[in-house]
């Protein structure tokens, strides 16, 4: 690389954000290395306080984000095209594939298999009177999984935030950073504001921590899987080799960029999921899967408000639903940033439909395919899935389910490959998003993307070497990081519709009424007169 290239990279990197966010992760690792018990203790205290004081707020925030996005999508403002190009960069299928695989990550296999089973064995408290482990418990178990990975959860992945990010970046020249979500409030001051720097730091820490965790758990889980299937020792060296292999694939994909590597991996992921789902519907418990999805989705929809606003058991909420909600919020701005990057030229209605409707519906059906199949085998042979799940955790459940499927001798290997691909896609997408966060570039320098992919893999390896406690503490830390991030996401609900209205006027979708003057728009949106683009 030339000297000019390194000068270019040095100029593009926001060093305060880079050093403070990266430094916080390094401090976490160092403290975990020497005092993992102390780190776990204080993280758990922060986790409990976050759930106690922000849990209800998160529930309302997610419901409101989905509701406002739905109203915008259904209304005439849904026709607004975001960005300054008429034809989007990606085909519809590739665009959907990238969004779904980025959002699902490791949850696409291990949680899809295990979470419904956990709820089946211990029915969520809002379904009182339902006997665990019976056919009666199938509906509530799957419905709760749908809520954890459902409409409201997915909506924070850019259903509204993409409107502000695409507008501010493409129309106003603002950087593709989390701080740009504050543009309607601060205007161009976000470029130098300490609030903008803080927003970048918290969002990068949340996304990086949320990505490091799955890398570490993938090393542990795949190591367990290859040991169970092939007899390879489940030791630290095996786990390191798995992470090295994952990182190598990530680097190849990272260096080829969004339009090649990430698109190709995402398409491969989705195609594998479709093939497996069709295979199980035809040769596995297909009727049970379809019946369970229909009845459970009915439970999810009919009890949507009751489930999503449940506050009766704070301990259970913190361990399950709010844990997942905190994860989605922690990832929210960076995934929204990535969605904004690949959605230039799309309409508001399209983005909402894919992010908040198609993605969760696909996720819910996939959870039914895997989790429902596991429940089916458990009903037929009690203990065949629950036993391994309780003894060995998440990786044990998918192996136990896969071994009972048709072609059970090869299905565990296929699912380990699929899980690896899901995690690779997420690491690739998040290293890209974090690189945008520290440079503000839609196409950040390759060396920056490579750095973040490598550093997250290295941290995951160190935490594995420390022991499972380090990774578990990091997983809980994501929920703590969700507190400031959730505050950042609140103004989005107010300003996204205002920007949609302004763009609708500019694009001739709605008439510019006489009452709507530059002064009125300034008052309603917080933009300065200089920033308002007039028509005609």
N, C-alpha and C positions, 0 to 999 in steps of 0.2 A: 504494500500500500504506500502511496506517495505521501510526502510531507503535507501537501495541500489537503489531502483527504483527512488526515488527522487534525489539521487545523479546522476543517469544516465540522468534524465531529465535535471537537472541543467547543466550538461556537454554538452548536445546536443544543448541546446538553445543558439543562437547567441544573447547575451544580448544587445550589442549596437543596433543591428537591431530591436530587440524586444522592447526595451525601447523607441527608437526614433520614430519608426512607431506607436506604441501604444500611446506614449506620444503626438504625433501630433494629433491623433484622439481625445484624452482626452481634449487637449487644444481647439480644434474646438468645442467640445460639451460645455465646460465651457464658452467659449466666446459667443456661441449661447444662452446659458441659460441667461446670463446677458445682452448681447447686440446683439440680433439676427438681428436687422436692420443694425448695423454696419458691422457684418459678411457678411450679404447678399450684402451690398454695395460693399465691397472690393472683394468678390468673383465674383460679376458681372463685376467689372472692370477687374479682371484677366481673366474672361471668354471672354470678348470682345477683350482683347489684344491677347489672345490665338488664337481666330478665325481669327483675322485680320492678324497676322503675321505668323501663322503656318497652316492656313486652306489649302492653296494651296499645301504646303509641304505634309500635311496629304493625300490629294487626290492623289498626285503623288506617295507617299510611298505605299499606298494601291494597286494602279494599278501595280506598279513595283513588289511588293511582290507576287501578284497573277501571273503576267506574268512570273517571274523567276521560281516560283513553278511549273507552267504549263509546261515550257520548260524542267525542270528537270524530271517531271513525265512522259512526253512523250518520252524523250530520253532514251538511254540505262542506264543512271544513275538511272532511276526510278526503276530498278530491285534490287538496293542495299538494303540489309536487315540491319536494324538498331538494335543495341544491340547485345547481345551474346547468345540469345536463338533462336532456330529454330521454336518453336511453341509458338505463343502469348498466354498470360494468359487468355484472354477473347475470347468468340465466336464472330464472326463477327457482329451478330445482337446486342448483348449486348454492344459491343464496340461502334458501331454507335449510339445506344440509349443514352449511357452515354455522348458522345460528343455533340449530338444535344440538349439534355435537359439541359446540363451544359451551353451551349452557349445561348440558348433561354431565360431561366429564366422567369421572369414575362412578358417579351415581348411576350411569347407564347400565351397569351390570351388577355391581355388588349391592348397592342400595335397592335396585329394582328387584333383586332376588330376595333380600333379607328383610327389608322394611315391612312389606305386607305380612310376612311370616311373624315378625315381632308383634304386630297389632293383632294378628290372628290368635297368637298364644296368650296375649294379655290385652284384652279389648280396651280401647281408649275410654277414659272415664265419662265422656259425654254420651256414651251408649250404655247406660245403666240397664241391667237386667239381661244383657246378652251374654250367653255362656261361651266362654273362650274355648277354642279348639273344636267347635261344632260348625255345621253348615250355616247356622244362623250368624256366625261371626265373620263369614266371608265378606259380606257387603260392607259392614263397618270398617273392617281391616283395609280393604282396597280403597274405600272412600277417603279414609284418613291419609293414605298414601297420595291420593289425588290432590288433597288439600296441600300437603307438604310440597308437592311439585306441580301445583295447579295454576289456574288463571292469575290469581293475585301474586303469587311468587314470581312467575315468569314476567309479569308486567313491569317489574322494576329493572328488567334487562333492556330497557330502551324504548318501551312503548310510548313514553312521554319524553324522556330525556333526549332521545335522538332528535326530536323536533328542535330543541334549543341548540344542541351541539352542531347539527348540520347547518342551521340558520346562521349561527354566530361564526362558524368556520368558513362556510362557502359564500355567505353574503357580506359578512363584516370583517373577514380576514383574521379572525381570532384563532389561536392555536388549538389543536386537537388535544386538549388536556382536561382533566376533571374540573379545574378551576373555571373553565368556560361555562359550566352550568350556572355560575354566578353572574354571567354577563348581563342578564336583564336587570340585575340589581346594581352592579358596580360599573357597568359599561367597560370602557377600555382600561379602567383602573385595575382590572383583573391581571393585567400584564405585570404589574409591580406590587400589587396588594399582598400584604402578609396573609390575609384571609385566603387569597388564591393559592399561595404557597402551602398553607396548612391543608387546604382541600386536596391538593395534589398529593401531599405526603400521606395523609390518612387513607386515601383511596388506593394508592400504590401499595402501602403496607397491607391493607385488607386483601387486595387481589393477590399479592405475592405470597402472603401467608396461606391464603386459600388454595394456591397452586402448589406450594411446597408440600402441604399435607397430603394431597393425593399422590404426589410422586413418591413420598415415603411409604405410604400405605400400599401403593402398587408394588414397591419392592418387597414388602413383607408378604403381601397377599399372593403375588405370582410365585414368590419363593416357596410359599406353602403349597401352592398348586402344583408346581413342577415336582416337589417332593412327594406329594400324594400320588401323582400320576406316573412319574418316571423314576421315583426313588432317589432323585438328586438331593443331597443333604441340604436341609433348610438352615443355612448358616449365614453369617454376615457377608462372607465372600460371594455367595450366590446372590444375595440381595444387591450388593454393589454392582455385580455384573449385569443384573437386570436393569438397574438405573442407568448404567453406562450405555446399554443397548437402547434404552428409551431415549436417552439424551442424543445419541447418534442420529436416530431417526428424526428427532425434533430439529437438530441442527441442519439436516438436509432440507427439511421442509421450510425452516426459517430462512435459509439462504435463497430458496427459490421464490419466497414471497407469497402473498395472499392469492394471486391469480394462478398459481401453479400448485405449490406444496399444500397449503392449507385447504384449498378447494378440492384437490385430489384426495387427500386423506378424509375429508368430511364426506365426500361422495362415496368413498369406499366404506366408511362407517355405516352410513345410511343404507347402502345396498346390502351389507351384511345383516343389518338388523331386519330389513324387509325379507330377505331370504330365510333367516332363522324363524321369523314370525310366521311366514307362510308354511314353512316346514312343520312347525309345531301345530298350526291350525289343521293341517291335513293329516299328519301322522301321529300327533300327540293328542292331548285332551282338548281338541278344538272346540267342541260344543260347550264344555265347561268354561273355557276362556271367554267365548262370546257371551254366554249367559251371565257370567260373573261381571263382565265389563258393563253390560246393559243394566243389570240390577244395581251394581255398585255405583255406576255413574248417576243413576237415578237417585240413589241415596245422597251422593255428593251434591247434586243440584238442589234437591228438595230440602236438604239440611245445610245448605251453603252458609247462610248467615249464622246459624247456630254453631256450626263447627269452627268457622273462621273467627268468631268473636268469643269463643269459649274461654272462661277465666276461672273455672271451678277448681283446678288442681295445678297450682303454680309449679310444683316440683315436676309433674309429668310434662307440663308445657315446656319448661326449660330443657328437659332431657330430650324432648321430641320436637313438637311443632315449631316452637320459637327458636330452637337450635337451627332448624332448616331455614326459617325466616331470616335469622341473623346472617346466615351464610349467603342467602340470595342478596340481602341488602349490602353486605360487605363486598360482594362481587359486582353489585349493580352498576356503579358509575363506569368501571373499566369495561364491563361487557357492553354497556350502553355506548361507550366510546368506540368499541369495535364494531357494534351494529351501525353506528353513525358513519364509520369509515367505509363500510361496504354497502351502504344504503343510499348513497348519493344518487338522486334521480328518481327515487321511489316516492310514492304518495303516502300521506299520513295513514290512510286506510290500510294500505298494503303492510306497512310496518307493524301496525297494531294487530292486524289479522295474523301475521306470521309469528310475532313475538308472544302475544298474549292469548292467542286462540289455537293456531295450528301446532305450535311447539308444545304447549301443555297437553293438548289432546293426544298428540303422538306419544308424549312421555307417559301419559296415563294408560294408554293402550299397551305400550311396551311393558310397563310395570305389571299389567294384568297378564301379559304373555309369560313373563318370568316368574313374578310373584304368585300369580294365579296357578301356574303349573306346579310350583312348589307346594302350594296349599292343597292342590288336587292329590299330589303324591302323599302328603302328610295325612289327609283324610283316609286314603286307601291303606296306608301303613303308618300308624302313629309312631313317631320317633325317627322316621327315615330322614326327615329334614330338620326337625326341631332338635334332635339329639346332637348332630354335628354343629348346628348353629350355636347352641348353648355351650358346647365344649370348645369350639375353635373359632367362633365369631364369623364375621362377614365372609371371608374366603371359603370357609367350610360349607356355607349354605349353598353357594352357587355350584361347588363341586358335587355336593350331595344331590342337588336337583338335576344337574347335567348328566350324572351317571345313570339316572333313572329314565332319561329321555330315550326315544328311539335313536339308534346309533350311539348309545351311551359310552362306547369305548373311545369315541373321538370328540364328543360334544364338550367335555371339560376343557380340552385343548383349544377348541374353537372359541369358547367363552373367555379364556385367558388372553387369546390374541385380540378379541374384540375389546376387552377391557383396556389392554395396552394401547390400542388405537384411539379409544376415547380419551385416555389420559394424554397421549401424545398431542392430539388435536387441541385439547384445552391448554396444555403447556405452551404449545406453539402460538395459539391465539392470545394468551395472556402475556407472554413475553413480548409479543407485538404491541399489545395495548399498553403495557407498562413502558415500553420504549417510546410510544407516542406520548405518554404522560410526562416523560422526562425531556422530550425534545419538542413536542408540539407539532411534529411532522406527521402527515398522513402516510408517508413512506419513510419511516425512521432509518437511519444508517444501519447496515447489516451488523456492524461490529457491536452496536448497542443491543440489538436483538439477541445476538449470540451471547453477549455477556450475561444478560438476564436469564436466558435459558440455562447457561452453565452454573451461575451462582445459585439458582433455585435448586438444581440437581445436587450441587455440593452441600448446601445446607440440609437438604433432605437426607443425604448420606450421613452427615455428622449426627443428625438427630436420631437416625436409626442406630448408629453406633452407641449413642448415649443410652438408648433404650426406648421402649414404646411410650414412656412418660413424656419425653420431649415432644414427640409428634402430637400426642393427645393434648398437651398443653397448648401447642400451636393451633390445633383445631378449635379449642375453646377461646383462644385469643382472638380469632376471627370475629366471634360474637361480640367481644369487647370493642373491637375496632368498628363494628357496625353502629355503635352509638353516635359518634360524630358524623359518620357517613349518612345516617338516617336523617340527621338535622339538615345536612346539605341537600337532601332529596326533597325536603318539604316545599321549598319555593317553586320547584318544578311544576307542581300541581297547579299553581296559580298562574305562572308565566307561560307555560306551553300553550294553553288555549289562546292567550293574547297574541302570541306570535303567529299561531295558526290563523287567527282572524286577520291580522295585518297582511299575511301572505295571500290569503283568500281575496282580499281587496286588490292587492297588487296584480294577481293573476286573473282578475275579472270574474272570479267565481261568485262573489257577492258584490252588490253595488256599493259604491262609496257614497253613503248617505251624506246629506248636507251637514248633519250634526257632527259627523266624524271629521274633525279638523286635525291638523298637525298638533295643536295644543292638547286636544282630547287624547290622541294616541300617546303623546308624551306622558300625559297624566296617568293613563291606564297601563302603560307598559314599562315605564321607568326609563325609556330610552330618551336620549337628547334629541333636539330638533335636527342636529347635524346627521344623526344616525338614521333618520327616517327617510326611506326612499319613496318619493312621490310618484304617482302615476300621471302620464300625459303631461 
